[in-house]
Amino acid sequence: MARSRAPLGLDRCRSFFVLSGYLIGGQLLAELARNNRLDLRRFYARRALLILPAYLFILTIYFLLPLWREYPDMAQPLWKFLFSLQNIALHGGTAFSHAWSLAVEDQFYLALPFILLVVFWRPRAAIVLSCLIVLGGVLLRALLPSQNATDTGVSFRGFQAWIYYPTWTRLDPLVFGVMIAAIEKFRPRLWQRLTNLAIWLWLPALALIVYALWLGEGDYINFTACVWQFPLLATGMAALLICALSPRLPLRRVAIPGAAFIASIAYSAYLVQKLLIHGVAEFCRSQDIDSKSAPALIGVELCVYAGAAILFFAVERPFLQLRHRARS
């Protein structure tokens, strides 16, 4: 039985999913409010130009250069990667498994425009649907552990395959992000109240995140963490996003040197990170260097950022420029 700390530790995808739901949901809601319609072909074409070039480039490396992989076996067959289904029935300890979060995003944004077209003029239906999605995730996370139970908790492989990676248990932060965007755009009074409360929100939000992470601590995966850790983390991250957007706090006014560039290459870094970490680890092994030493860790950071910058400028940016020209 594996330990629970690996899958139930700090889940950075929660914060990214909330932010992504806010940004993409906000764009779609703004277009609906402005035009009473969505240009679906334009939306999906822009998403494809943003996501596919760098993704397909790295996917090609994984399948054509197996010696470069961080693990010998691929996470999923090629067709699942091509159809953004690589997060279904996925197990860790396989190559390119970190692309599961991209699959969640792709599936969500494939459906979101059509959902918004149905509920945009029906605010109550939008609220009910959002609540049903979040509640459905909680119920699924309560049901699935019982289907994958062992004498000491929840099966590690069952947890990975049917709870941690799949889209059906990962929708709450994306929904929270879209809800924040909708409140900001269409409920200005409520939005003002929320942002005015930000000075009192950030500390409880951090406490909620710490508590949710604590739920996942232990030698085995427990039922309570399976059910409640994900929505609690998503709630805390959503509250922190409101704090970051609030004029009452200095977070939105702090300029961090280099942050814009790091943000621009973040997607490329996400794609290439494990290939480069594996490469540095192999180099350290061949040179008898401790891979956990400070020079090795610094080397990993530098290689990931350098590789991400190369991928961004060589592959990603040309298509982003094409995307920008298509918009104008």
WODAWO-V174891 format. One record per residue. N is the residue number from 1. PHI is phi in radians with two decimals (999 if undefined). PSI is psi as a letter, one per 40 degrees, with the letter a starting at -180 (NA if undefined). BURIAL is I if it has 9 or more other C-alpha atoms within 8 Angstrom, else O. Layout:
N/PHI/PSI/BURIAL + N/PHI/PSI/BURIAL
This chain:
1/999/h/O + 2/-1.45/i/O + 3/-1.35/i/I + 4/-1.53/e/I + 5/-1.18/d/I + 6/-1.12/d/O + 7/-1.42/d/O + 8/-1.86/e/I + 9/-1.45/a/I + 10/-1.11/h/O + 11/-1.84/g/O + 12/-1.17/d/O + 13/-1.13/d/O + 14/-1.06/d/I + 15/-1.14/d/I + 16/-1.16/d/O + 17/-1.10/d/I + 18/-1.08/d/I + 19/-1.12/d/I + 20/-1.11/d/I + 21/-1.06/d/I + 22/-1.14/d/I + 23/-1.24/d/I + 24/-1.25/d/I + 25/-1.06/d/I + 26/-1.09/d/I + 27/-1.10/d/O + 28/-1.18/d/I + 29/-1.14/d/I + 30/-1.12/d/I + 31/-1.17/d/I + 32/-1.11/d/I + 33/-1.16/d/O + 34/-1.38/d/O + 35/-2.04/e/O + 36/1.05/f/O + 37/-2.81/i/O + 38/-2.13/h/I + 39/-1.50/g/O + 40/-1.13/d/O + 41/-1.09/d/O + 42/-1.17/d/O + 43/-1.08/d/O + 44/-1.25/d/O + 45/-1.13/d/O + 46/-1.17/d/I + 47/-1.12/d/O + 48/-1.12/d/I + 49/-1.15/d/I + 50/-1.32/d/I + 51/-1.72/d/O + 52/-1.25/d/O + 53/-0.99/d/I + 54/-1.16/d/I + 55/-1.09/d/I + 56/-1.16/d/O + 57/-1.10/d/O + 58/-1.19/d/I + 59/-1.07/d/O + 60/-1.08/d/O + 61/-1.06/d/I + 62/-1.06/d/I + 63/-1.51/d/O + 64/-1.68/d/O + 65/-2.17/g/O + 66/-1.08/d/I + 67/-1.20/e/O + 68/-1.46/e/I + 69/-1.22/i/I + 70/-1.32/d/I + 71/-2.36/i/O + 72/-1.10/d/I + 73/-1.66/h/O + 74/-1.26/i/I + 75/-1.10/d/I + 76/-2.60/i/I + 77/-1.16/i/O + 78/-1.01/d/O + 79/-1.09/d/O + 80/-1.19/d/I + 81/-1.13/d/I + 82/-1.24/d/O + 83/-1.81/e/O + 84/0.95/f/I + 85/-2.08/e/I + 86/-1.23/e/I + 87/-1.57/e/I + 88/-1.59/h/I + 89/1.00/f/I + 90/-1.61/i/I + 91/-2.15/i/I + 92/-1.23/i/O + 93/1.28/f/O + 94/-2.30/i/I + 95/-1.25/h/I + 96/1.08/f/I + 97/-1.18/d/I + 98/-1.20/e/O + 99/-1.28/e/I + 100/-1.03/d/I + 101/-1.20/d/I + 102/-1.16/d/O + 103/-1.11/d/I + 104/-1.02/d/I + 105/-1.05/d/I + 106/-1.02/d/I + 107/-1.15/d/I + 108/-1.13/d/I + 109/-1.38/e/O + 110/-1.21/d/O + 111/-1.60/d/O + 112/-0.99/d/I + 113/-1.01/d/I + 114/-1.21/d/O + 115/-1.12/d/O + 116/-1.14/d/I + 117/-1.10/d/I + 118/-1.45/d/O + 119/-1.74/e/I + 120/-1.02/d/I + 121/-1.63/e/O + 122/-2.27/g/O + 123/-0.97/d/O + 124/-1.12/d/O + 125/-1.11/d/O + 126/-1.11/d/I + 127/-1.14/d/O + 128/-1.07/d/O + 129/-1.09/d/O + 130/-1.05/d/I + 131/-1.13/d/O + 132/-1.13/d/O + 133/-1.13/d/I + 134/-1.15/d/I + 135/-1.12/d/O + 136/-1.08/d/O + 137/-1.10/d/I + 138/-1.09/d/I + 139/-1.13/d/I + 140/-1.11/d/I + 141/-1.22/e/I + 142/-1.45/d/I + 143/-1.40/d/O + 144/-1.11/d/I + 145/-1.04/d/I + 146/-1.18/d/O + 147/-1.44/e/O + 148/-2.25/f/I + 149/-1.45/i/I + 150/-2.25/a/O + 151/-1.16/d/O + 152/-1.92/e/O + 153/2.57/b/I + 154/-1.80/h/I + 155/-0.97/h/I + 156/-1.06/d/I + 157/-1.17/d/O + 158/-1.14/d/I + 159/-1.08/d/I + 160/-1.07/d/I + 161/-1.24/d/I + 162/-2.10/e/I + 163/-2.18/d/I + 164/-1.29/d/I + 165/-1.58/d/I + 166/-1.17/i/I + 167/-1.15/d/I + 168/-1.14/e/O + 169/-1.87/e/I + 170/-2.09/e/I + 171/-1.49/d/I + 172/-1.03/d/I + 173/-1.18/d/I + 174/-1.14/d/I + 175/-1.11/d/I + 176/-1.06/d/I + 177/-1.10/d/I + 178/-1.14/d/I + 179/-1.10/d/I + 180/-1.10/d/I + 181/-1.09/d/I + 182/-1.16/d/I + 183/-1.11/d/I + 184/-1.06/d/I + 185/-1.52/d/I + 186/-2.11/e/O + 187/-2.27/g/I + 188/-1.04/d/I + 189/-1.16/d/O + 190/-1.11/d/O + 191/-1.10/d/I + 192/-1.12/d/O + 193/-1.10/d/O + 194/-1.12/d/I + 195/-1.21/d/I + 196/-1.19/d/I + 197/-1.45/e/O + 198/-1.01/d/I + 199/-1.09/d/I + 200/-1.77/e/O + 201/-1.55/d/I + 202/-1.11/d/I + 203/-1.23/d/O + 204/-1.04/d/I + 205/-1.11/d/I + 206/-1.11/d/I + 207/-1.10/d/O + 208/-1.13/d/I + 209/-1.12/d/I + 210/-1.07/d/O + 211/-1.10/d/O + 212/-1.11/d/I + 213/-1.14/d/I + 214/-1.09/d/O + 215/-1.02/d/I + 216/-1.52/e/I + 217/-1.34/i/I + 218/2.52/i/O + 219/-1.37/d/O + 220/-2.37/i/I + 221/-1.38/h/I + 222/-1.82/i/I + 223/-1.11/d/I + 224/-1.06/d/O + 225/-1.13/d/I + 226/-1.01/d/I + 227/-1.39/d/I + 228/-1.91/e/I + 229/-1.12/d/I + 230/-1.08/d/I + 231/-1.15/d/I + 232/-1.18/d/I + 233/-1.07/d/I + 234/-1.11/d/I + 235/-1.12/d/I + 236/-1.09/d/I + 237/-1.14/d/I + 238/-1.12/d/I + 239/-1.12/d/I + 240/-1.16/d/I + 241/-1.12/d/I + 242/-1.06/d/I + 243/-1.10/d/I + 244/-1.17/d/I + 245/-1.57/e/I + 246/-1.37/h/I + 247/-1.26/e/O + 248/-1.31/e/O + 249/-2.01/i/I + 250/-1.40/e/O + 251/-1.01/d/I + 252/-1.32/e/I + 253/-1.76/e/O + 254/-1.50/h/O + 255/-1.72/h/O + 256/-1.80/h/O + 257/-1.01/h/O + 258/1.48/e/O + 259/-1.13/d/O + 260/-1.12/d/O + 261/-1.19/d/O + 262/-1.04/d/O + 263/-1.11/d/O + 264/-1.19/d/O + 265/-1.74/e/I + 266/-1.08/d/I + 267/-1.13/d/O + 268/-1.10/d/I + 269/-1.10/d/I + 270/-1.02/d/O + 271/-1.26/d/I + 272/-1.66/e/I + 273/-0.98/d/I + 274/-1.26/d/I + 275/-1.05/d/I + 276/-1.30/d/I + 277/-1.06/d/I + 278/-1.10/d/I + 279/-1.09/d/I + 280/-1.15/d/I + 281/-1.09/d/I + 282/-1.15/d/O + 283/-1.12/d/O + 284/-1.07/d/I + 285/-1.15/d/I + 286/-1.21/d/O + 287/-1.75/e/O + 288/0.98/f/O + 289/-1.88/h/I + 290/-1.14/h/O + 291/-1.19/e/I + 292/-1.75/e/O + 293/-1.29/i/O + 294/-1.04/d/O + 295/-1.05/d/O + 296/-1.16/d/I + 297/-1.15/d/I + 298/-1.12/d/O + 299/-1.07/d/I + 300/-1.06/d/I + 301/-1.02/d/O + 302/-1.11/d/O + 303/-1.16/d/I + 304/-1.12/d/I + 305/-1.16/d/I + 306/-1.16/d/O + 307/-1.11/d/I + 308/-1.13/d/I + 309/-1.13/d/I + 310/-1.12/d/O + 311/-1.08/d/I + 312/-1.11/d/I + 313/-1.27/d/I + 314/-1.47/d/O + 315/-2.09/d/I + 316/-1.28/d/I + 317/-1.11/d/I + 318/-0.97/d/I + 319/-1.35/d/I + 320/-1.17/d/I + 321/-1.16/d/O + 322/-1.09/d/I + 323/-1.07/d/I + 324/-1.16/d/O + 325/-1.14/d/O + 326/-1.15/d/O + 327/-1.21/d/O + 328/-1.45/NA/O
